[in-house]
Amino acid sequence: MTGAATSGEAVLSVRDLTVRFGTKRGPARVVNGISYDLAAGETLAIVGESGSGKSVSVLSLMKLIPEPPGKIDGEVIFRGRDLVAASEADLQAVRGNHMAMIFQDPMTSLNPVMTIGHQLTEPMEHHLDLSTTDARTRAVDLLELVGIPSAARRLDDYPHQFSGGMRQRVVIAMGLACDPEVLIADEATTALDVTTQAQIVELVQRLQEQLGMAVIWITHDLGVVAGIADRVLVMYAGRIVEEGLVDDLYADPRHPYTLGLLASLPKPGADRPETLFSIPGLPPDPIVLPPGCAFWDRCTYRLDAACRSDVPELRTVAPGHKVATHYDITAESP
């Protein structure tokens, strides 16, 4: 867990955020009324399977979802301003400046026909009003900060001349270029080998401590979350189904979905290969979500009447710990 405080003033407040996409079959309800606060200096992890809505939820914070076919509703309050209702000019002043994002695949985040130096200096010249010379000097400092050797010489290299891990470091440097208050890492280590993953996680933690940023970390890997997060949101079918401090969530998971995710992790120190637990079934189609709990048909603890007909509300079960389920689980396992 990071050393960031979790009780400070909220730098970002999300209220009843919904995201819909128009399709030929009808609207796909990808994010369904999520709310949370992000404190200054905090690391918030958002976890869930592919298709749970976690990436779309953070892309919509800066309105990086094209409208149409997307439709974003709710409030995203940053620095006293609702970004959902903000003009494109106002959003341009926020993106990459006060809020920045590290995307999953660095090769699609970097322009293959532009040098690394140009891609690093452009936002600094625009947002910080730096001269080209000063921006290049800062770009060298940023590359050194993220561990790129021979940084000054590599400014004029192209993305294909870097390894996958080095490209991800460059993308992190781009995210840090304007000293953002909020850094969003969207599956930032998924495409990397285990050793490079550990290096990137350690790098982000160290930079957060140095710069005092708040970080939102999107991942499906609860093993990564244990070492980096202060607080965790578990998402399923576009809803938050459990929320709590990372230690509480691991010690006392209350939602059957969270239990399934934790049970699917390999056990350290096992003497022989083990058969990992797998949650049966598939996530629901966002176009035809069920009327009750979206996890009903995959749940070990389902209560037929309530679970099939009523959507459970997110309720407090312990200080700082919330869960949306009709079944009250206390540290059981599936």
N, C-alpha and C positions, 0 to 999 in steps of 0.2 A: 504494500500500500504506500502511496506517496505521502510526503510530509505536508501536503497542502491542507489548509484549514477548510473545514466544511461548514462552519457556522457563520461565515462572513456574509456581507451584503450580496444579494443576488445580482450578478452581472447580466443574466439572461433569464427571462421568464416566459415560458411557453404555456398558453392557455387554450384548451379545447381545440388543438390543432387537428384539422382533417385534410386529407388529400384524396381526391377522386380523379380517375382518368376515364375519359370517354372512350368506349369501344363499340364495335358493331353489335355486341351482345348486351350492351347496357353499361352503366357506370361501374368501374372497378373501385371498390372502397379499400384503399391501400393503407391509409392512416385514419384511425377512427376515434378522434376526440382525446388526444393525449395532452397531459399537463404536467409540467415539472419546472423547478427552478435550478439554476446553475450558479453556485457561489463563486466569488472571486478566488482564484487559485485552486479550485477543486478539480479532481478528475472524476468525471461521471462516465461509467461504462453503460452502453446500451447493447444488450445481447439478445440473441434469438436465431432461429434457423433462417436460411435463405427464404425470402418471401414474407418475412414477418413484418416488414415495413420500416425497419430501422434505418436503412440508407436513405429511403425516400423521405423519412421524417427529418433528417438533418439537411438534406439537399433543399428542402422547402424552407428551412430557416432563413436562407438568403435568397429565396425565390429562384433557385437554380432549376426548378421544374418548369418546362415550357408550358405556357397557358395560351390557348389549348394545345394538346388535349387534356392537360392537367387542370385542376381547380383547387386552389389552396384557400382554406377558411380558418378562422380562429385568430389568435393574436400571438405575435412573437415580439416581446418587448425588450429592446436593447438600447441602453443609454436614454431611456425615457421615450423611445420612439417605437411605434408598431411597424415592424418591417413588412408585414403582410399588406398593410395599407400604404406603404411608402412608394414614392415615385421611382422610376428606373434610375434617375440621376442620384437620388439619395442612396439607393442600393449600391450603385457603383462606388460611392464614397466609402461604403462599409466593407464591401467584398475585397478581400486581400489586404485590407488596411486594418480595420478593427476586428474583423472576423476572417479567418483563413481556413482552408481545408487541404488536407493531405488525402489524395485519392488512392484507390486500391492499386491501380496499375500505373506505375510511373511512365511507361512508354506511351500511354494514351494521354497522360497529363503534360508531357513535354512535346513541344513542336519539333519534329525530326529534322526540319530544314533550317532551324535557328540555333545559334550557338547557345550554350548554357549561360554565358555571360549576358547575352542580350535578353534572355528570358528572366534572368535575375534582376537586371538593372531597370527594365521597363517599368515595373510597378513602383519602384523607389523613386524614379524620376517623376512619375505621375502623382503618387500620393504624398511623397515627402518633399517634392520639389527640389531634388538633388541634381546637381550637374552630372554630366556623363562621367567625368573623372571621379567625383565623390561617390557616385553610385557604384562604379567599378571597385573602388577601394572597399566600400562596404560589402560588396559581393564577395570579394576575396576573404574578408573577415568572416562572413557567414559560412562559406565553404570550409574554412578552417574550423569553425565552431562545430560543424556537423561531421568533422573527421575526414574531409577530402584531402589527401596528400597533394603537394605541389599545386595548391589552389590557384595561384596567380597564373600559372601556365595553363591550367585546365579550363580557364574561363572561355577560351576560344575553341574548345572542343565541342563536338555535337553529341546528342544523347546516345547514339549507337556506339560511341567510343567509351562508354561507362558500363560497368557490370550492373546487374539488377539491383544489388544492394547499394551501390554508389548512386544509381539513378534515384532510388528512394531517398537517399540522403540529400540529393539535390532538390527534390520536391519538398522535403522538410525545410531546407534553407529558403526556398521560395515562399513557403508558408510563414516563415519567421521574418521575412524581409522588412516588414513595416511594423514589427513589434505588436502583433495583435493581442487583444485582450482575451479572445476566445480562439482556440485552435481545435478544429474538428479532424480527427483521424478516422477515415472511413475504410475499415479493413486494410489498414496501412501495412500489415505484415503478411497478409494471406498468400501472396505470390512468392514469398521468399523462403529460403531454406531455414531450418530451425536455428542455426547459429546466427545467421543474419537477422532473423526475427528478434532474437534476444538482444542483439546489438542495437537495433532500432528502438525497441522498447526502452532500453536503458538510456539511449540518447534522448528520447522524448522526455523521460522522467527528469534527467539532468537539466535539460533546457528549461523545463517548466519551473524547476526550483530556482534556476538562475534568473528567469525573466518574470516569474509570478503570473503566468498565464492560467486561465481556466481551460481544461481540456475535456472534450467529449470524444470518447473512444468507442467506435463501432466495431463489434466483432461477434463471431459465432463461437469463439473459443473461450470457454469459462476458465480454462487453465491459465490463459494470459491475463484474464481479468483479476485473478486472485492477487497478482503481484503489483498491479498498477493502479487499481481503482480505489476511491474513497467510498463511492456509492454506486449502486447498480440498478438499472431499470431492465426488467425482463419483458420483451415484447412478443406477442403472439397474435397473428391475424390483425395487425394494425392497432392493437390495444396494449397498454401496460397491464400486465397480469401480476407483477410483483415488483416491489421497490423497497430498497433497504440499504443500510451500510453493508459494505462487502463482507465484513466478518460475521454480521448477523445473518446475512443471506446464506452463507456457506454453512454456518453452524446450525441454523434453524430455518431451512427452506419451508415455505408454507403452501406453495402452489404445485399441483401435480406436474405441470410442465417444467418448472424449475427443478423438481426432483428428477425428472427424466433426463434433463440436460446434465445435471451433476452425475447421475448414474452412468452416463455414457462416456465419462472421462476415464482414461486408463489409470489404474492404481499404481502409484510409484512403489518400487521395490518388489514387484511381483516376481516370484521365482520361476514362473512358467508363463507362456503366452495365455492370455485370458480372453474369453468371449465377452465383448463389450455389450452393454445394454443398448438396445435400440428402441426408440419410441415407435410403436406401431402406427401404420397409416401415414397419411400425408396432410399437410396444412390445407385448410379449406380454400376453395375458389373465391377470390375477393369479389367476384361479380355476383355470386349466390351464397353469401354468408348465411349460416344458420341463424334462426331466430333467438336461440339461447346462447349458451357458452360455446364459443367457437372451437374449444378443445374437447368438447363432449365425446365425440366418437373415438378419440385416441386415449381417453382418460381411464386410469386404473380405478379411480375413486368415484366415478360419476354417479350422481343421483338422478335417476331417469326423469322424474317429473320436473324438478326445478332446473336442472342443468339443460334440458332440452328446450325449455320455453322462456327462461329468464336470463338476461345478460347480467352476470354478477358485477356489482359495483366495487371499485377499489376502496377498501376500508382498512382502517388502522387496526393491527393486531398486536402491536407492541410499539414502544416509542421509536419513531423513525422507520417503522416497518409496516408496509401496506401490502395487501393481497386482494385479488379479485377472483374469488372462488366460492362456491356454495358449500364446499367440504372443508372443514377446519383440520388441517394437517399439522401435527407437531413432531417435526424431525423424524418422520417415517420415511421409508424408501419403497419404491415400486417393486 
